[in-house]
């Protein structure tokens, strides 16, 4: 399929996954059985318990995946947790984190070799990736504002930063899609990060509203780091079985890379480079704010 055709297909896919399956269809029964297992025996896995409690897309859930240390009730629970953490989706989520950290490190060293850098993530959760980056670049003065709507993710982040000894960050409640909330970001960032967010929302106008607001707060010549999900082999299983942080089905909106890049370009950013995992599931891109 050409990119234009794929864009329409991924939107139609989201609409299809939003609709319930026929009551007695084989797929509906199959997914119901998987869900029943995950809600019963699956809870022996700590990662699965966190997912059911906070949402599988939540900051606490993703932070557990990044930590990648199998835990659970009984040896069976630890085995189930390892199987859970090793699924292709979570494995490539961890690869996405590595790509983000590599891209941030390279950009900071190249563009800000001799001055402080201020970074803002508009939907960070605990923000482990950023804390790891700050610790790694210890000689570089980096400050960061990590924003999120979820108070649990913010609280977990504050505790994580305390344990890691990272003092140059602050956690702030904020809405990544509210221009008025984004406008309160201060000081203006050198780098703004949108990590694993836009893939969760279907409406392009909502994404554009967020991007336009970010273009208004990032410094001239500053950078936007953003992620995308061109495809996912388990997208229907996730939508039919798992729940998000709001307790609703975890629906993801795939976009072609051309589609998300066009949205970014239309709000004043020029893409410079991109990283992608070996399966082509997640991309991490860097764009620079164009001169007005």
Secondary structure, 3 states (H helix, E strand, C coil): CCHHHHHHHHHHHHHHHHCCCCCCCHHHHHHHHHHHHHHCHHHHEHHHHHHHHHCCCCHHHHHHHHHCCCCECHHHHHHHHHHHHCCHHHHHHHHHHHHHHHHHHHHHHHHCCCCCEEEEECCCCCCHHHHHHHHHCCCCCEEEEEEECCHHHHHHHHHHHHHHCCCCEEEEECCCCCHHHHHCCCCCCCEEEECCCHHHCCCHHHHHHHHHHHHHHCCCCCEEEEEECCCCCCHHHHHHHCECCCCCECCCCCCCHHHHHHHHHCCCEEEEEEEECCCCCCEEEEEEECCC
